[in-house]
Every structure is written in structure tokens, then in C-alpha cells.
Amino acid sequence: MKLTILCYDKCSTCKKALNWLDEKGISYEKRPIKEQNPSKEELAVWHKKSGLPLKRFFNTSGNLYKELGLKDKLPQMTEEEQLELLAFDGMLVKRPLAVTDQWAFPGFREKEWEDHLAD
């Protein structure tokens, strides 16, 4: 299973997740989310694999999310518009974002990552 972690080097949660993976001896490919922003097509596939609401893919605590007033705008946007917005700037995407051929999971929750990686 190939594991890709989309992350931002200055993100403390990303650092924590990568350290956790290293401690567990789990190999991964690191992809810088700001420099290699996910495409709309990638995000659509990952959203489907995740089984989660699309809102979970947004970095709701990020500055850009707040500056754009997305808390109030997202509920009125179509899924297509939300995917376009996420693909517009990697800083809008919840990170770290763990992706494999079978699943995708935004954010680091140790128990959930452990459950997914044990499969």
C-alpha cells in the first residue's frame, strides 16, 4: 500500500503526524500541499474514498478560510464549487491529508489513522 501524506512543513499537526508515522516505521511519500496543490479531480476521488462530508476537507482554522468568509459561504455552494475552491489553494485543504489507493483521510487523528493503516 502506497501512502501519500499531503502536508505543510510549518504545520504542527503535520509534524506530529509525520513523527508518528516514523515512530511506527510506516513508509510514506511526503507531498508539499502548498507547492503541489491537489487538483479538483484528485480531491473528488479522495472525497469519494473518504466517505466523509466534503466540509471535512476544508482547513477551517486556517487564515485563508477565515479571510474568505467560508463558514457562511460553504453551505450555499455546490460540491463542484467547493472542489474548485479547494483546488484553488492548498492552504484551504485540511492537513495532513493521508491518501492511499483504498482510502483518504483529512486531518490527523491517531486512532483513525491506526485503524486505517492496520487494514
Backbone bond lengths (Angstrom), bond angles and torsions (degrees), N, CA, C in turn:
res aa  C-N    CA-C-N  psi(-1)  N-CA   C-N-CA  omega(-1)  CA-C   N-CA-C  phi
1 M - - - 1.457 - - 1.524 108.75 -
2 K 1.324 115.95 123.35 1.456 121.04 177.20 1.528 108.58 -89.04
3 L 1.319 115.36 124.43 1.462 121.99 179.95 1.524 108.56 -109.53
4 T 1.329 115.22 124.70 1.466 120.93 175.43 1.520 107.48 -113.86
5 I 1.319 115.57 133.80 1.461 121.47 178.16 1.524 108.04 -115.85
6 L 1.326 115.38 114.06 1.456 120.13 174.59 1.518 106.39 -87.53
7 C 1.326 115.99 123.21 1.462 118.45 -174.95 1.525 111.20 -148.89
8 Y 1.318 113.79 172.98 1.457 123.49 179.83 1.526 106.27 -125.21
9 D 1.330 117.45 123.89 1.464 121.53 -172.78 1.531 114.71 -57.60
10 K 1.328 117.25 -29.63 1.466 119.71 -178.08 1.529 113.06 -87.72
11 C 1.326 116.79 0.72 1.471 122.12 -177.67 1.529 110.10 -85.97
12 S 1.328 116.99 121.09 1.464 120.62 -178.39 1.533 111.84 -66.25
13 T 1.316 117.57 -34.09 1.463 120.32 178.43 1.529 110.35 -67.87
14 C 1.326 116.93 -37.54 1.470 120.71 176.87 1.525 109.88 -63.09
15 K 1.328 116.66 -44.92 1.463 121.00 179.18 1.526 110.28 -59.97
16 K 1.320 116.11 -43.04 1.467 121.13 179.38 1.531 110.50 -61.98
17 A 1.329 116.90 -43.85 1.461 121.53 -179.51 1.531 111.32 -65.00
18 L 1.325 117.21 -44.38 1.460 120.57 179.94 1.527 110.80 -65.25
19 N 1.323 117.63 -39.84 1.464 121.12 176.49 1.524 110.44 -62.32
20 W 1.323 115.97 -41.71 1.466 121.43 179.04 1.530 110.13 -61.07
21 L 1.332 116.72 -46.10 1.470 121.04 178.46 1.529 110.83 -61.97
22 D 1.336 116.74 -42.81 1.462 121.08 179.18 1.528 110.82 -62.16
23 E 1.341 116.59 -44.18 1.462 121.03 179.66 1.531 111.91 -62.25
24 K 1.325 116.01 -33.72 1.470 121.23 -179.82 1.531 111.69 -83.31
25 G 1.324 116.91 -7.24 1.455 120.85 -178.76 1.523 113.02 71.34
26 I 1.328 116.36 27.15 1.466 121.75 -179.52 1.531 108.50 -92.64
27 S 1.320 115.62 122.52 1.467 118.89 -179.21 1.527 110.37 -81.57
28 Y 1.312 115.11 148.79 1.463 121.78 -177.45 1.512 109.65 -155.58
29 E 1.304 114.19 160.95 1.462 121.60 171.99 1.515 106.49 -106.55
30 K 1.311 116.32 127.93 1.461 121.70 -179.44 1.525 109.03 -93.21
31 R 1.321 116.18 130.78 1.468 121.46 178.99 1.528 108.33 -125.01
32 P 1.332 117.46 118.49 1.469 120.26 -179.77 1.541 110.69 -70.07
33 I 1.302 115.72 116.61 1.465 121.38 -172.06 1.527 113.34 -68.63
34 K 1.312 116.81 -28.56 1.471 119.30 -179.42 1.531 110.98 -76.89
35 E 1.328 116.56 -40.63 1.462 121.09 -178.19 1.533 112.13 -82.52
36 Q 1.326 116.64 -32.23 1.469 121.43 -179.34 1.525 109.26 -122.12
37 N 1.319 114.01 65.65 1.460 120.72 -177.66 1.533 110.83 -57.20
38 P 1.320 116.84 136.24 1.463 118.72 177.87 1.526 111.26 -63.44
39 S 1.317 115.34 144.48 1.463 120.21 177.82 1.527 109.81 -79.70
40 K 1.296 115.26 164.39 1.468 121.44 176.99 1.529 110.11 -58.34
41 E 1.335 115.99 -40.66 1.462 120.79 -179.08 1.529 111.13 -65.96
42 E 1.331 116.75 -43.68 1.467 120.25 177.43 1.529 110.37 -60.61
43 L 1.320 115.61 -47.06 1.460 120.29 -178.67 1.527 111.75 -61.01
44 A 1.315 117.32 -38.83 1.469 121.10 179.03 1.528 110.57 -63.22
45 V 1.324 116.36 -43.39 1.476 120.96 178.84 1.525 109.96 -64.82
46 W 1.324 116.54 -46.96 1.463 120.65 -178.21 1.521 111.34 -64.31
47 H 1.319 116.31 -39.02 1.467 119.96 177.94 1.522 109.70 -60.22
48 K 1.313 116.53 -45.68 1.462 120.82 -179.91 1.528 110.83 -62.36
49 K 1.338 116.84 -43.98 1.469 121.30 179.63 1.521 112.14 -63.22
50 S 1.315 116.39 -32.27 1.469 120.61 -174.34 1.529 112.75 -72.82
51 G 1.338 116.10 -33.11 1.459 119.43 -175.11 1.527 112.63 71.69
52 L 1.316 116.69 11.30 1.470 122.01 -177.67 1.525 110.48 -101.62
53 P 1.331 116.52 159.42 1.471 118.92 173.36 1.535 109.00 -62.88
54 L 1.311 117.35 145.48 1.459 121.83 -178.30 1.529 111.87 -59.36
55 K 1.309 116.90 -29.77 1.469 120.91 179.83 1.534 111.26 -57.40
56 R 1.331 117.20 -29.41 1.470 121.08 179.79 1.532 112.07 -66.09
57 F 1.325 117.57 -16.16 1.458 120.90 179.42 1.524 112.07 -85.72
58 F 1.322 117.41 -6.20 1.467 120.64 179.68 1.518 111.21 -91.04
59 N 1.323 115.62 138.26 1.458 122.37 175.77 1.534 107.26 -81.78
60 T 1.314 115.54 83.80 1.471 120.89 -173.06 1.520 113.58 -68.65
61 S 1.322 117.57 -15.03 1.466 119.15 178.28 1.524 112.21 -97.20
62 G 1.331 116.76 0.23 1.460 120.62 -178.47 1.520 113.76 -77.59
63 N 1.316 114.56 154.95 1.468 120.89 -179.58 1.529 112.09 -62.13
64 L 1.324 117.33 -43.58 1.460 120.75 -177.50 1.529 111.40 -63.50
65 Y 1.323 116.21 -40.94 1.468 121.53 177.58 1.536 109.50 -56.76
66 K 1.325 114.95 -45.19 1.470 120.72 -178.87 1.527 111.56 -70.32
67 E 1.339 116.39 -43.43 1.469 120.64 -179.39 1.531 111.62 -60.20
68 L 1.332 116.06 -37.01 1.469 120.74 -179.15 1.528 113.17 -83.31
69 G 1.329 116.32 -2.59 1.462 120.71 178.88 1.526 112.82 61.26
70 L 1.327 116.71 38.21 1.458 120.66 -173.61 1.525 114.31 -71.28
71 K 1.314 117.11 -20.91 1.468 119.50 178.01 1.533 110.11 -55.27
72 D 1.311 116.10 -41.03 1.465 121.03 -178.91 1.523 112.98 -88.72
73 K 1.338 117.53 -25.80 1.462 120.93 -175.03 1.535 113.75 -85.79
74 L 1.349 117.44 -35.10 1.469 120.02 -175.03 1.525 114.64 -55.38
75 P 1.339 118.46 -43.50 1.467 117.61 -177.72 1.533 114.15 -59.69
76 Q 1.329 117.99 -25.34 1.462 121.47 -179.99 1.533 112.86 -90.68
77 M 1.325 116.93 -8.14 1.460 120.89 -176.62 1.526 111.15 -88.41
78 T 1.320 114.93 147.90 1.470 119.45 175.10 1.530 108.27 -75.95
79 E 1.324 115.60 164.80 1.461 120.21 176.99 1.527 110.23 -60.15
80 E 1.313 116.32 -39.82 1.466 122.06 178.60 1.531 110.53 -59.56
81 E 1.318 117.16 -45.82 1.466 121.71 179.26 1.526 111.18 -64.77
82 Q 1.324 116.44 -38.62 1.462 120.36 179.18 1.529 110.79 -65.97
83 L 1.324 117.39 -41.25 1.460 120.96 178.09 1.521 111.23 -64.37
84 E 1.323 116.85 -40.34 1.470 121.00 177.03 1.527 110.61 -61.94
85 L 1.307 116.66 -40.47 1.453 122.04 179.69 1.529 110.68 -65.48
86 L 1.326 117.38 -45.52 1.466 121.33 177.94 1.530 111.18 -60.64
87 A 1.326 116.34 -38.87 1.461 121.06 -179.19 1.532 111.82 -73.89
88 F 1.314 116.98 -18.00 1.463 123.11 -179.02 1.523 111.58 -66.97
89 D 1.333 117.75 -39.10 1.465 121.30 -176.12 1.526 109.68 -152.17
90 G 1.335 116.38 121.64 1.463 121.88 -179.32 1.513 113.64 -59.05
91 M 1.322 117.36 -22.57 1.461 119.66 -179.69 1.533 111.96 -71.35
92 L 1.323 117.42 -11.91 1.468 120.66 175.58 1.531 112.32 -83.47
93 V 1.335 115.83 -14.96 1.460 120.86 -175.12 1.527 110.90 -86.52
94 K 1.325 115.93 132.96 1.465 121.89 176.73 1.516 108.46 -60.55
95 R 1.291 115.80 132.74 1.448 120.50 -178.84 1.519 111.23 -133.60
96 P 1.301 115.66 158.33 1.450 127.67 -5.89 1.527 110.72 -67.84
97 L 1.304 115.38 154.05 1.464 121.40 177.77 1.528 106.50 -115.58
98 A 1.324 115.13 113.50 1.464 121.42 -179.65 1.522 108.98 -94.29
99 V 1.339 116.06 130.48 1.464 120.55 -175.90 1.534 110.02 -135.48
100 T 1.331 115.49 133.80 1.462 121.61 171.25 1.529 107.02 -130.80
101 D 1.322 116.34 -176.89 1.468 119.84 176.68 1.528 111.48 -67.55
102 Q 1.334 116.96 -25.41 1.462 121.23 -175.97 1.531 114.76 -97.35
103 W 1.312 117.25 -30.75 1.467 119.33 -173.51 1.535 111.86 -150.40
104 A 1.327 113.97 166.33 1.465 121.88 174.35 1.524 106.94 -140.52
105 F 1.332 115.59 141.23 1.450 118.91 -178.78 1.527 110.58 -142.59
106 P 1.343 117.10 116.29 1.472 120.41 178.34 1.525 111.71 -85.03
107 G 1.324 116.24 138.41 1.458 121.11 179.74 1.519 110.84 85.23
108 F 1.324 116.41 160.91 1.463 120.73 -179.36 1.516 109.80 -109.20
109 R 1.310 114.06 112.76 1.462 121.97 171.35 1.519 105.19 -126.75
110 E 1.314 115.03 107.49 1.458 121.33 -171.56 1.529 113.33 -49.14
111 K 1.311 117.70 -48.50 1.474 121.42 -177.79 1.533 111.07 -61.56
112 E 1.319 116.68 -45.04 1.462 120.34 -178.23 1.527 111.31 -68.07
113 W 1.322 116.74 -38.66 1.466 118.91 177.12 1.527 109.29 -64.59
114 E 1.315 115.84 -43.47 1.468 119.94 -179.21 1.531 110.29 -60.56
115 D 1.328 116.34 -43.97 1.463 121.12 178.87 1.530 110.89 -61.16
116 H 1.317 117.14 -45.05 1.466 121.41 -179.25 1.527 111.39 -67.51
117 L 1.314 116.90 -41.47 1.463 120.26 -176.00 1.514 112.63 -76.03
118 A 1.320 117.20 -16.18 1.463 121.14 178.83 1.533 111.40 -78.20
119 D 1.318 116.86 -18.79 1.482 120.69 -178.36 1.508 112.07 -65.60
